Amino acid sequence: MSLTRVNTRNQFKGTVISILRGDVMSEVEIETSAGVIGAVITTSSVKRLGLQVGDSALALFKAADVLVAKLDE
């Protein structure tokens, strides 16, 4: 299966650099041109997608909220 179109503009192409598998949930890190993006997804999704370190992947997201914090300099 290939992805031909998606309705979100918030997408970053990258390479899977880390997968920390748990019994139910797994942490996946994707290195993109914008930096490393981490996601927590079900372990069954990791298996279904056949994700492995070194694979090309898209980080897709849609945020309902964006939080802003001031940093002390």
DRENDO-853874 format. One record per atom (N, C-alpha, C, CB): residue number from 1; residue in one letter; atom name; x, y, z. Coordinates in steps of 0.02 Angstrom, whole numbers, plus 50000, padded with zeros to 5 digits. Glycine has a CB too. Layout:
N
<atom num="NUM" residu="A" atome="CA" u="X" v="Y" w="Z"/>
...
//
This chain:
73
<atom num="1" residu="M" atome="N" u="50042" v="49942" w="50000"/>
<atom num="1" residu="M" atome="CA" u="50000" v="50000" w="50000"/>
<atom num="1" residu="M" atome="C" u="50045" v="50062" w="50000"/>
<atom num="1" residu="M" atome="CB" u="49952" v="50000" w="50061"/>
<atom num="2" residu="S" atome="N" u="50025" v="50112" w="49963"/>
<atom num="2" residu="S" atome="CA" u="50062" v="50175" w="49963"/>
<atom num="2" residu="S" atome="C" u="50014" v="50232" w="49978"/>
<atom num="2" residu="S" atome="CB" u="50098" v="50186" w="49895"/>
<atom num="3" residu="L" atome="N" u="50041" v="50284" w="50007"/>
<atom num="3" residu="L" atome="CA" u="50002" v="50342" w="50026"/>
<atom num="3" residu="L" atome="C" u="50004" v="50391" w="49967"/>
<atom num="3" residu="L" atome="CB" u="50029" v="50376" w="50091"/>
<atom num="4" residu="T" atome="N" u="49945" v="50408" w="49939"/>
<atom num="4" residu="T" atome="CA" u="49944" v="50453" w="49882"/>
<atom num="4" residu="T" atome="C" u="49923" v="50524" w="49900"/>
<atom num="4" residu="T" atome="CB" u="49898" v="50426" w="49829"/>
<atom num="5" residu="R" atome="N" u="49878" v="50530" w="49949"/>
<atom num="5" residu="R" atome="CA" u="49856" v="50596" w="49971"/>
<atom num="5" residu="R" atome="C" u="49835" v="50592" w="50044"/>
<atom num="5" residu="R" atome="CB" u="49797" v="50621" w="49927"/>
<atom num="6" residu="V" atome="N" u="49844" v="50648" w="50078"/>
<atom num="6" residu="V" atome="CA" u="49823" v="50652" w="50148"/>
<atom num="6" residu="V" atome="C" u="49799" v="50724" w="50160"/>
<atom num="6" residu="V" atome="CB" u="49881" v="50632" w="50197"/>
<atom num="7" residu="N" atome="N" u="49753" v="50733" w="50207"/>
<atom num="7" residu="N" atome="CA" u="49722" v="50798" w="50215"/>
<atom num="7" residu="N" atome="C" u="49757" v="50843" w="50266"/>
<atom num="7" residu="N" atome="CB" u="49651" v="50789" w="50236"/>
<atom num="8" residu="T" atome="N" u="49816" v="50826" w="50288"/>
<atom num="8" residu="T" atome="CA" u="49850" v="50870" w="50335"/>
<atom num="8" residu="T" atome="C" u="49914" v="50899" w="50304"/>
<atom num="8" residu="T" atome="CB" u="49867" v="50832" w="50399"/>
<atom num="9" residu="R" atome="N" u="49927" v="50961" w="50320"/>
<atom num="9" residu="R" atome="CA" u="49988" v="50994" w="50296"/>
<atom num="9" residu="R" atome="C" u="50045" v="50983" w="50345"/>
<atom num="9" residu="R" atome="CB" u="49977" v="51068" w="50285"/>
<atom num="10" residu="N" atome="N" u="50028" v="50962" w="50406"/>
<atom num="10" residu="N" atome="CA" u="50078" v="50952" w="50457"/>
<atom num="10" residu="N" atome="C" u="50109" v="50882" w="50449"/>
<atom num="10" residu="N" atome="CB" u="50047" v="50960" w="50528"/>
<atom num="11" residu="Q" atome="N" u="50157" v="50878" w="50404"/>
<atom num="11" residu="Q" atome="CA" u="50189" v="50814" w="50392"/>
<atom num="11" residu="Q" atome="C" u="50263" v="50824" w="50379"/>
<atom num="11" residu="Q" atome="CB" u="50156" v="50778" w="50332"/>
<atom num="12" residu="F" atome="N" u="50302" v="50779" w="50406"/>
<atom num="12" residu="F" atome="CA" u="50374" v="50782" w="50400"/>
<atom num="12" residu="F" atome="C" u="50400" v="50714" w="50378"/>
<atom num="12" residu="F" atome="CB" u="50408" v="50805" w="50466"/>
<atom num="13" residu="K" atome="N" u="50436" v="50712" w="50323"/>
<atom num="13" residu="K" atome="CA" u="50466" v="50650" w="50299"/>
<atom num="13" residu="K" atome="C" u="50533" v="50640" w="50334"/>
<atom num="13" residu="K" atome="CB" u="50475" v="50651" w="50221"/>
<atom num="14" residu="G" atome="N" u="50546" v="50578" w="50352"/>
<atom num="14" residu="G" atome="CA" u="50609" v="50564" w="50386"/>
<atom num="14" residu="G" atome="C" u="50625" v="50490" w="50387"/>
<atom num="14" residu="G" atome="CB" u="50607" v="50592" w="50455"/>
<atom num="15" residu="T" atome="N" u="50670" v="50474" w="50433"/>
<atom num="15" residu="T" atome="CA" u="50694" v="50406" w="50441"/>
<atom num="15" residu="T" atome="C" u="50684" v="50384" w="50513"/>
<atom num="15" residu="T" atome="CB" u="50769" v="50400" w="50421"/>
<atom num="16" residu="V" atome="N" u="50658" v="50324" w="50522"/>
<atom num="16" residu="V" atome="CA" u="50649" v="50296" w="50589"/>
<atom num="16" residu="V" atome="C" u="50719" v="50284" w="50619"/>
<atom num="16" residu="V" atome="CB" u="50607" v="50230" w="50587"/>
<atom num="17" residu="I" atome="N" u="50732" v="50315" w="50676"/>
<atom num="17" residu="I" atome="CA" u="50798" v="50307" w="50707"/>
<atom num="17" residu="I" atome="C" u="50795" v="50266" w="50772"/>
<atom num="17" residu="I" atome="CB" u="50828" v="50374" w="50722"/>
<atom num="18" residu="S" atome="N" u="50735" v="50257" w="50799"/>
<atom num="18" residu="S" atome="CA" u="50729" v="50220" w="50862"/>
<atom num="18" residu="S" atome="C" u="50658" v="50194" w="50870"/>
<atom num="18" residu="S" atome="CB" u="50748" v="50264" w="50921"/>
<atom num="19" residu="I" atome="N" u="50654" v="50132" w="50895"/>
<atom num="19" residu="I" atome="CA" u="50589" v="50103" w="50914"/>
<atom num="19" residu="I" atome="C" u="50599" v="50069" w="50981"/>
<atom num="19" residu="I" atome="CB" u="50562" v="50052" w="50859"/>
<atom num="20" residu="L" atome="N" u="50564" v="50093" w="51032"/>
<atom num="20" residu="L" atome="CA" u="50565" v="50063" w="51098"/>
<atom num="20" residu="L" atome="C" u="50499" v="50028" w="51108"/>
<atom num="20" residu="L" atome="CB" u="50579" v="50117" w="51155"/>
<atom num="21" residu="R" atome="N" u="50500" v="49962" w="51100"/>
<atom num="21" residu="R" atome="CA" u="50438" v="49923" w="51103"/>
<atom num="21" residu="R" atome="C" u="50417" v="49906" w="51174"/>
<atom num="21" residu="R" atome="CB" u="50446" v="49858" w="51063"/>
<atom num="22" residu="G" atome="N" u="50354" v="49915" w="51187"/>
<atom num="22" residu="G" atome="CA" u="50324" v="49894" w="51250"/>
<atom num="22" residu="G" atome="C" u="50272" v="49841" w="51235"/>
<atom num="22" residu="G" atome="CB" u="50293" v="49954" w="51288"/>
<atom num="23" residu="D" atome="N" u="50242" v="49814" w="51288"/>
<atom num="23" residu="D" atome="CA" u="50191" v="49762" w="51278"/>
<atom num="23" residu="D" atome="C" u="50130" v="49789" w="51239"/>
<atom num="23" residu="D" atome="CB" u="50168" v="49734" w="51345"/>
<atom num="24" residu="V" atome="N" u="50109" v="49850" w="51256"/>
<atom num="24" residu="V" atome="CA" u="50050" v="49879" w="51225"/>
<atom num="24" residu="V" atome="C" u="50066" v="49940" w="51183"/>
<atom num="24" residu="V" atome="CB" u="49999" v="49897" w="51278"/>
<atom num="25" residu="M" atome="N" u="50109" v="49984" w="51209"/>
<atom num="25" residu="M" atome="CA" u="50128" v="50046" w="51175"/>
<atom num="25" residu="M" atome="C" u="50202" v="50046" w="51159"/>
<atom num="25" residu="M" atome="CB" u="50109" v="50107" w="51218"/>
<atom num="26" residu="S" atome="N" u="50220" v="50081" w="51105"/>
<atom num="26" residu="S" atome="CA" u="50290" v="50086" w="51084"/>
<atom num="26" residu="S" atome="C" u="50307" v="50159" w="51069"/>
<atom num="26" residu="S" atome="CB" u="50304" v="50041" w="51022"/>
<atom num="27" residu="E" atome="N" u="50370" v="50177" w="51080"/>
<atom num="27" residu="E" atome="CA" u="50394" v="50244" w="51063"/>
<atom num="27" residu="E" atome="C" u="50433" v="50240" w="50998"/>
<atom num="27" residu="E" atome="CB" u="50438" v="50274" w="51121"/>
<atom num="28" residu="V" atome="N" u="50416" v="50284" w="50951"/>
<atom num="28" residu="V" atome="CA" u="50450" v="50285" w="50887"/>
<atom num="28" residu="V" atome="C" u="50480" v="50355" w="50877"/>
<atom num="28" residu="V" atome="CB" u="50401" v="50267" w="50828"/>
<atom num="29" residu="E" atome="N" u="50543" v="50358" w="50856"/>
<atom num="29" residu="E" atome="CA" u="50575" v="50422" w="50841"/>
<atom num="29" residu="E" atome="C" u="50592" v="50424" w="50767"/>
<atom num="29" residu="E" atome="CB" u="50638" v="50433" w="50885"/>
<atom num="30" residu="I" atome="N" u="50574" v="50480" w="50736"/>
<atom num="30" residu="I" atome="CA" u="50588" v="50491" w="50665"/>
<atom num="30" residu="I" atome="C" u="50631" v="50553" w="50658"/>
<atom num="30" residu="I" atome="CB" u="50521" v="50499" w="50624"/>
<atom num="31" residu="E" atome="N" u="50688" v="50546" w="50625"/>
<atom num="31" residu="E" atome="CA" u="50732" v="50603" w="50613"/>
<atom num="31" residu="E" atome="C" u="50710" v="50637" w="50549"/>
<atom num="31" residu="E" atome="CB" u="50807" v="50581" w="50608"/>
<atom num="32" residu="T" atome="N" u="50693" v="50702" w="50554"/>
<atom num="32" residu="T" atome="CA" u="50669" v="50741" w="50497"/>
<atom num="32" residu="T" atome="C" u="50714" v="50801" w="50488"/>
<atom num="32" residu="T" atome="CB" u="50595" v="50762" w="50507"/>
<atom num="33" residu="S" atome="N" u="50702" v="50838" w="50436"/>
<atom num="33" residu="S" atome="CA" u="50741" v="50900" w="50424"/>
<atom num="33" residu="S" atome="C" u="50726" v="50952" w="50478"/>
<atom num="33" residu="S" atome="CB" u="50725" v="50929" w="50355"/>
<atom num="34" residu="A" atome="N" u="50669" v="50946" w="50512"/>
<atom num="34" residu="A" atome="CA" u="50650" v="50992" w="50565"/>
<atom num="34" residu="A" atome="C" u="50676" v="50969" w="50634"/>
<atom num="34" residu="A" atome="CB" u="50575" v="51000" w="50568"/>
<atom num="35" residu="G" atome="N" u="50706" v="50911" w="50637"/>
<atom num="35" residu="G" atome="CA" u="50730" v="50882" w="50700"/>
<atom num="35" residu="G" atome="C" u="50698" v="50814" w="50711"/>
<atom num="35" residu="G" atome="CB" u="50714" v="50930" w="50759"/>
<atom num="36" residu="V" atome="N" u="50709" v="50787" w="50770"/>
<atom num="36" residu="V" atome="CA" u="50682" v="50721" w="50787"/>
<atom num="36" residu="V" atome="C" u="50611" v="50729" w="50814"/>
<atom num="36" residu="V" atome="CB" u="50727" v="50685" w="50839"/>
<atom num="37" residu="I" atome="N" u="50565" v="50691" w="50786"/>
<atom num="37" residu="I" atome="CA" u="50496" v="50691" w="50808"/>
<atom num="37" residu="I" atome="C" u="50481" v="50624" w="50840"/>
<atom num="37" residu="I" atome="CB" u="50446" v="50706" w="50749"/>
<atom num="38" residu="G" atome="N" u="50455" v="50625" w="50901"/>
<atom num="38" residu="G" atome="CA" u="50439" v="50564" w="50936"/>
<atom num="38" residu="G" atome="C" u="50364" v="50553" w="50939"/>
<atom num="38" residu="G" atome="CB" u="50468" v="50564" w="51006"/>
<atom num="39" residu="A" atome="N" u="50344" v="50491" w="50937"/>
<atom num="39" residu="A" atome="CA" u="50273" v="50474" w="50941"/>
<atom num="39" residu="A" atome="C" u="50265" v="50411" w="50983"/>
<atom num="39" residu="A" atome="CB" u="50242" v="50464" w="50871"/>
<atom num="40" residu="V" atome="N" u="50209" v="50407" w="51019"/>
<atom num="40" residu="V" atome="CA" u="50191" v="50347" w="51055"/>
<atom num="40" residu="V" atome="C" u="50132" v="50316" w="51018"/>
<atom num="40" residu="V" atome="CB" u="50174" v="50361" w="51131"/>
<atom num="41" residu="I" atome="N" u="50141" v="50256" w="50993"/>
<atom num="41" residu="I" atome="CA" u="50089" v="50222" w="50956"/>
<atom num="41" residu="I" atome="C" u="50081" v="50151" w="50983"/>
<atom num="41" residu="I" atome="CB" u="50105" v="50221" w="50880"/>
<atom num="42" residu="T" atome="N" u="50028" v="50118" w="50965"/>
<atom num="42" residu="T" atome="CA" u="50019" v="50050" w="50990"/>
<atom num="42" residu="T" atome="C" u="50072" v="50004" w="50959"/>
<atom num="42" residu="T" atome="CB" u="49948" v="50024" w="50974"/>
<atom num="43" residu="T" atome="N" u="50091" v="49954" w="50998"/>
<atom num="43" residu="T" atome="CA" u="50139" v="49905" w="50973"/>
<atom num="43" residu="T" atome="C" u="50110" v="49866" w="50915"/>
<atom num="43" residu="T" atome="CB" u="50161" v="49858" w="51030"/>
<atom num="44" residu="S" atome="N" u="50044" v="49855" w="50917"/>
<atom num="44" residu="S" atome="CA" u="50012" v="49821" w="50861"/>
<atom num="44" residu="S" atome="C" u="50018" v="49862" w="50796"/>
<atom num="44" residu="S" atome="CB" u="49938" v="49806" w="50876"/>
<atom num="45" residu="S" atome="N" u="50017" v="49929" w="50802"/>
<atom num="45" residu="S" atome="CA" u="50026" v="49971" w="50743"/>
<atom num="45" residu="S" atome="C" u="50098" v="49967" w="50716"/>
<atom num="45" residu="S" atome="CB" u="50010" v="50044" w="50759"/>
<atom num="46" residu="V" atome="N" u="50147" v="49963" w="50761"/>
<atom num="46" residu="V" atome="CA" u="50216" v="49954" w="50740"/>
<atom num="46" residu="V" atome="C" u="50222" v="49889" w="50700"/>
<atom num="46" residu="V" atome="CB" u="50265" v="49953" w="50802"/>
<atom num="47" residu="K" atome="N" u="50192" v="49836" w="50725"/>
<atom num="47" residu="K" atome="CA" u="50194" v="49771" w="50691"/>
<atom num="47" residu="K" atome="C" u="50156" v="49774" w="50624"/>
<atom num="47" residu="K" atome="CB" u="50164" v="49716" w="50735"/>
<atom num="48" residu="R" atome="N" u="50095" v="49803" w="50625"/>
<atom num="48" residu="R" atome="CA" u="50054" v="49807" w="50564"/>
<atom num="48" residu="R" atome="C" u="50089" v="49846" w="50509"/>
<atom num="48" residu="R" atome="CB" u="49987" v="49838" w="50580"/>
<atom num="49" residu="L" atome="N" u="50122" v="49901" w="50529"/>
<atom num="49" residu="L" atome="CA" u="50158" v="49943" w="50480"/>
<atom num="49" residu="L" atome="C" u="50224" v="49912" w="50459"/>
<atom num="49" residu="L" atome="CB" u="50169" v="50012" w="50508"/>
<atom num="50" residu="G" atome="N" u="50248" v="49864" w="50499"/>
<atom num="50" residu="G" atome="CA" u="50313" v="49834" w="50485"/>
<atom num="50" residu="G" atome="C" u="50370" v="49883" w="50496"/>
<atom num="50" residu="G" atome="CB" u="50315" v="49808" w="50414"/>
<atom num="51" residu="L" atome="N" u="50362" v="49929" w="50543"/>
<atom num="51" residu="L" atome="CA" u="50412" v="49981" w="50555"/>
<atom num="51" residu="L" atome="C" u="50477" v="49951" w="50582"/>
<atom num="51" residu="L" atome="CB" u="50386" v="50033" w="50603"/>
<atom num="52" residu="Q" atome="N" u="50533" v="49974" w="50553"/>
<atom num="52" residu="Q" atome="CA" u="50599" v="49953" w="50576"/>
<atom num="52" residu="Q" atome="C" u="50644" v="50014" w="50574"/>
<atom num="52" residu="Q" atome="CB" u="50627" v="49895" w="50533"/>
<atom num="53" residu="V" atome="N" u="50695" v="50014" w="50616"/>
<atom num="53" residu="V" atome="CA" u="50745" v="50068" w="50614"/>
<atom num="53" residu="V" atome="C" u="50775" v="50070" w="50544"/>
<atom num="53" residu="V" atome="CB" u="50801" v="50057" w="50668"/>
<atom num="54" residu="G" atome="N" u="50780" v="50130" w="50517"/>
<atom num="54" residu="G" atome="CA" u="50807" v="50140" w="50449"/>
<atom num="54" residu="G" atome="C" u="50754" v="50149" w="50396"/>
<atom num="54" residu="G" atome="CB" u="50851" v="50082" w="50431"/>
<atom num="55" residu="D" atome="N" u="50691" v="50133" w="50413"/>
<atom num="55" residu="D" atome="CA" u="50636" v="50141" w="50365"/>
<atom num="55" residu="D" atome="C" u="50621" v="50215" w="50353"/>
<atom num="55" residu="D" atome="CB" u="50573" v="50105" w="50390"/>
<atom num="56" residu="S" atome="N" u="50600" v="50232" w="50293"/>
<atom num="56" residu="S" atome="CA" u="50572" v="50298" w="50279"/>
<atom num="56" residu="S" atome="C" u="50502" v="50301" w="50307"/>
<atom num="56" residu="S" atome="CB" u="50572" v="50314" w="50202"/>
<atom num="57" residu="A" atome="N" u="50484" v="50359" w="50335"/>
<atom num="57" residu="A" atome="CA" u="50418" v="50365" w="50365"/>
<atom num="57" residu="A" atome="C" u="50396" v="50438" w="50363"/>
<atom num="57" residu="A" atome="CB" u="50419" v="50339" w="50438"/>
<atom num="58" residu="L" atome="N" u="50331" v="50448" w="50371"/>
<atom num="58" residu="L" atome="CA" u="50303" v="50515" w="50378"/>
<atom num="58" residu="L" atome="C" u="50278" v="50523" w="50449"/>
<atom num="58" residu="L" atome="CB" u="50246" v="50527" w="50327"/>
<atom num="59" residu="A" atome="N" u="50294" v="50580" w="50479"/>
<atom num="59" residu="A" atome="CA" u="50264" v="50599" w="50543"/>
<atom num="59" residu="A" atome="C" u="50207" v="50646" w="50525"/>
<atom num="59" residu="A" atome="CB" u="50317" v="50633" w="50592"/>
<atom num="60" residu="L" atome="N" u="50146" v="50625" w="50538"/>
<atom num="60" residu="L" atome="CA" u="50086" v="50664" w="50522"/>
<atom num="60" residu="L" atome="C" u="50052" v="50683" w="50587"/>
<atom num="60" residu="L" atome="CB" u="50038" v="50625" w="50475"/>
<atom num="61" residu="F" atome="N" u="50031" v="50745" w="50593"/>
<atom num="61" residu="F" atome="CA" u="49995" v="50763" w="50653"/>
<atom num="61" residu="F" atome="C" u="49947" v="50821" w="50642"/>
<atom num="61" residu="F" atome="CB" u="50044" v="50781" w="50708"/>
<atom num="62" residu="K" atome="N" u="49896" v="50821" w="50683"/>
<atom num="62" residu="K" atome="CA" u="49846" v="50874" w="50683"/>
<atom num="62" residu="K" atome="C" u="49835" v="50893" w="50756"/>
<atom num="62" residu="K" atome="CB" u="49778" v="50852" w="50648"/>
<atom num="63" residu="A" atome="N" u="49850" v="50955" w="50772"/>
<atom num="63" residu="A" atome="CA" u="49845" v="50976" w="50842"/>
<atom num="63" residu="A" atome="C" u="49785" v="51021" w="50852"/>
<atom num="63" residu="A" atome="CB" u="49909" v="51014" w="50862"/>
<atom num="64" residu="A" atome="N" u="49747" v="51005" w="50904"/>
<atom num="64" residu="A" atome="CA" u="49691" v="51047" w="50923"/>
<atom num="64" residu="A" atome="C" u="49714" v="51106" w="50966"/>
<atom num="64" residu="A" atome="CB" u="49637" v="51006" w="50960"/>
<atom num="65" residu="D" atome="N" u="49769" v="51096" w="51001"/>
<atom num="65" residu="D" atome="CA" u="49797" v="51148" w="51045"/>
<atom num="65" residu="D" atome="C" u="49871" v="51156" w="51033"/>
<atom num="65" residu="D" atome="CB" u="49783" v="51130" w="51119"/>
<atom num="66" residu="V" atome="N" u="49894" v="51217" w="51037"/>
<atom num="66" residu="V" atome="CA" u="49966" v="51232" w="51036"/>
<atom num="66" residu="V" atome="C" u="49980" v="51274" w="51097"/>
<atom num="66" residu="V" atome="CB" u="49988" v="51268" w="50969"/>
<atom num="67" residu="L" atome="N" u="50026" v="51252" w="51138"/>
<atom num="67" residu="L" atome="CA" u="50044" v="51289" w="51199"/>
<atom num="67" residu="L" atome="C" u="50107" v="51329" w="51188"/>
<atom num="67" residu="L" atome="CB" u="50053" v="51241" w="51258"/>
<atom num="68" residu="V" atome="N" u="50110" v="51388" w="51217"/>
<atom num="68" residu="V" atome="CA" u="50169" v="51431" w="51211"/>
<atom num="68" residu="V" atome="C" u="50193" v="51447" w="51281"/>
<atom num="68" residu="V" atome="CB" u="50152" v="51496" w="51172"/>
<atom num="69" residu="A" atome="N" u="50259" v="51444" w="51292"/>
<atom num="69" residu="A" atome="CA" u="50289" v="51461" w="51356"/>
<atom num="69" residu="A" atome="C" u="50347" v="51509" w="51344"/>
<atom num="69" residu="A" atome="CB" u="50313" v="51397" w="51394"/>
<atom num="70" residu="K" atome="N" u="50355" v="51557" w="51389"/>
<atom num="70" residu="K" atome="CA" u="50411" v="51603" w="51384"/>
<atom num="70" residu="K" atome="C" u="50472" v="51572" w="51418"/>
<atom num="70" residu="K" atome="CB" u="50394" v="51672" w="51417"/>
<atom num="71" residu="L" atome="N" u="50529" v="51577" w="51386"/>
<atom num="71" residu="L" atome="CA" u="50591" v="51550" w="51414"/>
<atom num="71" residu="L" atome="C" u="50632" v="51607" w="51445"/>
<atom num="71" residu="L" atome="CB" u="50632" v="51513" w="51360"/>
<atom num="72" residu="D" atome="N" u="50659" v="51595" w="51504"/>
<atom num="72" residu="D" atome="CA" u="50705" v="51643" w="51534"/>
<atom num="72" residu="D" atome="C" u="50771" v="51639" w="51497"/>
<atom num="72" residu="D" atome="CB" u="50714" v="51630" w="51610"/>
<atom num="73" residu="E" atome="N" u="50799" v="51697" w="51483"/>
<atom num="73" residu="E" atome="CA" u="50863" v="51697" w="51447"/>
<atom num="73" residu="E" atome="C" u="50920" v="51714" w="51492"/>
<atom num="73" residu="E" atome="CB" u="50861" v="51746" w="51389"/>
//
